[in-house]
Amino acid sequence: MLLNEKNIIKRIIDIENELKVRSGDNHIGNYNKEKVHQKQLAFHKAKQRIRFVFGGNRSGKTECGAVECVYILRGIHPYRQNRKNTEGWIVSVSFDVQREVAQKKLLRYLKKEWIYDIVMSDGRKGAPEYGIIDHIIIKNIYGGLSTVSFKSYEQGREKFQGASLDFVWFDEEPPRDIYEECRMRVFDKKGDIFCTMTPLKGLTFIYDEIYINKFGNEEIWYAEMQWEDNPYLNPEEIKLMSETFSDDVLESRKYGKFSTASGLVYPEFDEKEHVIEPFALPYDWQDNISIDPGLNNPLSCHFYAVDFDGIIYVVAEHYEKGKDIDHHAQKIFDIADALGWHRDRKGRLNALIDSAAGQHTLASSKSVAELFYDKNILVNTNVNKELFAGIATVKGLLKKRPAAIKIFKNCVCLIRELKSYWWGAGDAPVKRDDHALDELRYYVMSKPLPDLSLLNKKSAVQKDKEELYNKIKRNGRKKLP
């Protein structure tokens, strides 16, 4: 009995000690424990070396930046290879903003016993939260010492030279020259660049190089965080705040999306929803090929499939400029061979093409359509080019849940154009980088729309089955006592 009491007391003490560890200043231990922020976890799990979080205000973006720093500095990252003696920078818009945001967040997640030393730029070492910190030296669990220094965009590019770093965290969008200088700082150590920002400056280089990823850098990862992603925000407060902002302001401050005064044509496009990993395509799903021709401009060609539920799949892409029809035709056949794409009895491919391809010019005795015919690609120029109806049809497909259109991730040019197609003056889209979007419209406008009047009508078979079922039910009732 006494032994059991001792065991119970020991167990109670162990529980109390555990509770003490989990409370107090152990914010890092409680991070994503009580409530889970899925996009914060996705950020930490991502293996890419350049990671951006485009988040609305109060979406939780800064929290994951601060925690990522602590993970690396302490050598306790749950998803990456840990090292001792790491060194990094935290870069803010200004030193005042540093004190109020990034510095405050970092100190919250650093337990006091982990701090070896603090060097101040302004203020008292004994109360670092009220001053401006120059750098912090942190005890690494592998026995080394890690250092994190604080910098400001106001210092200019020259103050970002010379160091060799394991990571840089940009708290809010950096100027281009400082971003490029910091890229060089992590170059030799194969270090990490990560940024948590609300996109308030419009379509800057970050939009082109990170969000659009125009260079196709496989080391780039990004996520968009909105208010609803943060499990600690009250839904009623979200609703109230949403009603106080205009739509264009909400795009960035609530949803973490890039915006201009004119706005995106396809804001419904969600890369996480509509882009999928390629898979082996069933032969019966193969549908058509669509082409937007170009010589100096890019020629865009995509292969389209449809499953038995009517979901459209964009499965392959050829997108290239400055080449002749012979080159494009060969590339299209190469893709068709790889996919095992259907052909006619003479081995020819069928495709849709811009109706302008049927026109003759002084530069050639044959039209573009005839040149493709000569290369055994039977192009159909009878396509519906109505701009606004086509845009509305694509938008309708993108809005549907589950998604009615899915794009293989290897179709990078189509994905890029969907993310960068903006309305311009006169209620028309800006005519730039839209070649893939044009032939996407040709394809979706070639599909017959469902006859909604037939949805509630029963076929003869359905009527016979229903009549037989009712007859069985009636006979069953007659046999009851």
N, C-alpha and C positions, 0 to 999 in steps of 0.2 A: 504494500500500500504506500509506504514511504517512498519506495523507488518510483512508483507511478507519479506521486506528487512532485518529486524532483524533476521527472521528465516533463511533466506539464509546465512547471515553473520555467524550466530551461526553454521549452517551446515558446512560452509567452515572451520571454526575454528576447529570443531570436526574432520573433514577429515584431516586437517593439523596435529592435535595432534595424530591421528591414524597413519598417515604416519611417524611421528617422532618415535612413539613406534616401528613400524615395521622396521625402518632403524637403523642406528647407531650400537650400540653394542647388539641389540636384535637378535643375531644369532639363539638363541633357538626358537624364535617365527617364524623365517623364515625357520627353518629346515623342509625339505620335503614339502614346500609350493609351490614355483615357479616351481620346477621340483621334481618329486617324484621318489625316489630310492626304488623300491618295496621290495627288500631284506632287506634293513635297517628297513622298517616298519615291515616285518615279524619277524625280530629279536626282536624288541620291543614288539610285540604282543604275542610272544611265552610264554606259561605259565610255561614251565619247569624251574627248578632252576639251571641247568647246561647248559649253552648255549655257543656254539663255532661258530665263523665265520672264515672259512678257505677262505681267500681272496688273490687275486693277489695284487701286489703293485699298489697303486692308485685306488683300486676298491671301496673305500669308507668304508672299514671295521673299521678303527680307529675312524671315525666320529661317528658311531653308539655306539661305546664303551664309548666315551666321553659324548655323549648326555644321554646315559643310566645312567651314574654316576650323572649328573646334575638332571635328573628326580628324582632319589632316594634321593639325598641330599636335594633338595628343597621341596620334597613332592608333586611333580607335575606330577607323572607318569600317562600318559593317559590310560594305560591298566592294571595297577596293584594296589593293595591295598597300599595306601601311609601311611607313618609313620613319626613322628617327632623325632628329636634327633637321626638320623641315623648315623652310623659310617662305613667307608669302607677304603679299601686300593686300590691304583693303583700301580701295580708292573711292572717294565720295565727291560729290559736286563741290563742296566747300568744307572747311574745317568745322564751321558751325553746324552744318548738316551732319558731319561725321559724329560730333558729340551727341546729337539728338537721335540719331538713327543707328548706323552701323556699329559705332562704339558701344552704345547702350545695349544693343542686342548681343554683341559678343560677350560683354561682361556678364550678362544675364546667364549665359550658358557655360561660363568658366567658373568652376568652383575655386574658392580662394586658395585652397591648399595646392591647386595645380599651378598657380602663378609663382614663378621664380623671382621675377622682377618686373617693374613697370617704370618706364622713362617718360616723363611728361614734357610736352612742348609748352604747356600753359596750365597752371593750377597745381594742386598739392597731390603728391604721390599717395597720401593716405586717403584721399577722396577722389579717385580718378574719374568717377562718373560725372563730376562737376567741372572738370577741366578738359583739356585736349591732350590726348595721348600721342606720343611720338611712336613708341613701340612697346610691345609686351613680350617677355621671355617666358615660355611655358614649358613645364616639365612633360616630357614625352614618356609614355609607359615603357619604351624600350631602353630607357636610361639616358637618352640624350636631352638636349634642350632645343626647342623650336622657337622661332622668332616671327612675329607678325608686326609689320610696320603700317602706319596709316599715312595715306597721301590724299591730295586734293587735285582735282582738275585745274584749279586756279594756279597751281604751281607751274604749269606749262610742260611741254614735252621734255625739255632738257633735264628736269628733275627725275625723270623716269629711266635714265640711262645707267648702264654699267652692271646692274645686279644680275645674279643667276638665281631663279626662283622655282619653287615647287608649285605655286599657285598665285593667281591674282583674282580677287573678287571685286568686280565693279558694282557698286551700289548706285544704281541709275545709269542711264545711257552715257557712255564715254565719248569724248571727241575722237575723231578718226586718228589723228596723229598719236594720241596717247594710247589708244587701243592697239595700233600697230607696233608702237614701241614696247608695250607690255607683251605682245605676242613674241617678240624677240627675247624678252627676259625669261620666258619659260621654255625657250627653244632647246637648249642643250640638255636640260633635265627631263624633257618630255613632260613638262608640267601641265597644269590645268588652268584654263581661263573660264570663269563663270561670271554671269551678270544677272542681276535681278533688277528689273526696270519696268516702269510704266511708260509706254510709247506715246509721249506727248509732243514730240518734235516733228511729226509727219514722216515722210518717206526718206529717211536718211540712209547712209551707207549700211546701217544695221539692218534695215529692211531688205536691201538688196543682197547683202552678203550672208546674213544669218537666216532671216525669215524666208526669203525666196531661195537662198543658197544657190546663187546664180553660177558659182564655180563648181557645184556638185561635190563639195567637201564632205567626205564621209565621217569626219570627226565632229561635225556640227549636230547638235541636238537642241531642241527647244520645246517649251510647253507654254500654253496660254492658261493663266489662272484668272478666274472670275470670282466674284463675291460668293456665289453659291458653292464654290469648291471649298471654302473655309468653314469647317464644321463649328467654329466658335462664333460665327456671326449669326445674329438673330434674323430669321426670315422676315419678320415684320419690319425690322429696321432696314433690311435690304429693299423691301417693297417701297417703304417711305422714301429712302434715299434715291431710288431709281426714278421716282416721280418728280424729283427736283432738278434733274439734269436733262438737257436736250439729247437727242439720239446720237449726235456726233461726239459729244462729250462722254456719253456712256460707253461708246465703243472702246475708248482707252481707259477711262477711270473705273469702269465696272468690269469690262470683259478683257482688258489688257490687249486690245487689238489696235493695230496701226490704222490710222484714218486720215482722210483729207476732208476739205470742205465739201467735196463732191461725193466721196464715198465709194466703196467697193461695189462692183456689179454683182459679184457672187459672194456676199457675206455668209451665205448658207454653207459654203464649202468648209468642211472641217477635216483636216488632214488625218486626224485620229479616227474619224468615222468613215471616210470615203476612200482612203488609201490602204491597200492590203498587200500582203506578201504574195508573190506569184505562186501559182499551183498548176499542176497538169490539167489542161482544159479538156473536158469531154468533147468528143468530136461533134456531137449533136448540138452543142451550144454555139458553134461557130456561126456567125451571121454575116458581117460585111466589113469592107475596108473603106475608109474615107480619106480623101486627099485634098489638101489645099496647096496648089502648085506654086512654086517659086523658083527662080534661077538665082538672081542676086539676093532676093529675100529668101528666107528659109522655106523649103518644101516641108510640109507637115503631113504625116501619114500615120493613122492608127488602125489597129485591128480590133473589131468589136464582136463581143459574144453576148448571148442572152440565155439565161437559165430557164427552167420550166416554170419559175415563179415570176418571170418577166423582169428580173434584175439584170441590168446592163453591166457588162464587164469590159473595161478597156484594158487589153491584155498585152499589147506590144506597140512600139513606137519607132518611127524613123523620122528624124528631124535634122535637116542639114541644109546649108545654103552654099551658093556658088558652084553648084554641080549641074551637069547636064542630065537629060532624061535617061540616057543609057545607065548612068551611075545610079540614079534614084530607082529605076526599074529593077536593077540587079539587087539593090539593098532590100527592096520590097519582096522580091522572090526569095532572098536569103531568109528573111523572117518567116515567110510562108512555109519554106522547107522545114525550118526549125519547129514550127507549130504543127506541121502536118495539115496545113490549111486546105480546105476543099477547093477544087478546080472543076472546070467543065471537061467534057470528053476529050478536048484537044489540049488539055493541060494549062488552060488560060485562067487567070484570076479575074474576078469581078470587083469593081470598086465604084464608089461615088466620088465625084470631083466637082469643083467650082464650075458653074456654067460658063464662066469667062474662058475656061480652057478650050471651049469649042470655037473660039473666035480666031480668025486668021489675021496675021499681022504682016507688015512689009518685011520683017526680019526673017520670016520663014515661009516656005510654000505650004507647010502643014501646020495645023493647029496643035496645041499641046495634047489635046485629047487623041488626035490621030497618031501622034508620036508614041503615046502610051499604047495605043492599039497595036502599033507595029512591034511593040515589045511584049505583046501577049497579055496586056492588062486592059481589060475591057471596061473603060470608064464610062459611067453614066453621068452626063452633064445636066440631066433633068432633076436638079435639086432645088429645094425650097430655101431661098436665101433671105427670107423675111427676117430682119434683124431682131425686132422687138418680140415677135412671136417665138423666135428661136431662143432668145434669152429667157423668156418666160417659161418655156418648156424645160430648159436646163435647170432653171431655178426650182421649178416644181419637183424635178427628180432629186435635186440636192436636199430639198426640205423634208422629203419623206423619211419616216422612221418605221421599220428598219430601212436602211439606205437603199434607194432604188437604182443607184449607180455606184459601182466600185471600180477603182483604178489601181492596176498593178503598180507597185512602187518604182518599177523600172521606167515608167512613163514620166520621166522627170520634167520634160518640157511642158507637157500638158498641166502637170501639177503646179509648176511655176507660174504659168499664165493664169490659171484659176485664182491664184493668190495675188496677182498683180494687175488685174483688169479693173480699171477705174472709170467712173462716169466723168465726162468732161463737160464742156460748155454745150448748151443747146440740147440737153437731155439725151446726149448720145455718148457712148463709150469713147474713150481716147483710142484712136486708131494706131495702136502700137503694141507689138508683141502679142498678137491675137491669132496667129496662123493656126495653132492647134485648136483654139476655141471656135474658129470658123468651121473647121471640118467636123468638130464635135456637134455643132448645130446642124450641119448638113445631115449627119447621121440620125440624130434624135428626131429631126423633122421628117425623116423618111419612114419612121415607124408609125404604123396606124394607131390612132387613138382609140381607146376602148369605147364601145357603144354603151354609155351609162344606162340607157333605157332598157338594156337587156339584162342588167344585173339582177333585177327582181322578178324576171320572167322565168317560169319553170319549163324545162324541156319535156318532151313527150315521155321519155324514160323516167324523169323525176315524178311526173304526174302518175304514171302507172305504179311506181314504187309506193308513192304516198297512198294511192287508192287501195293497193294490196295490203299495206300496213293497217289502214283503218278497218278493212274487212276482217283481218285477223283479230284486231282488238274487239270488234263487235261480236264476232263468234266466241271469243274468249269470255265475254260478259254473259252470253246466253248460257254457257255451261256452268256458271257459278250458281250455288244453291240459293 
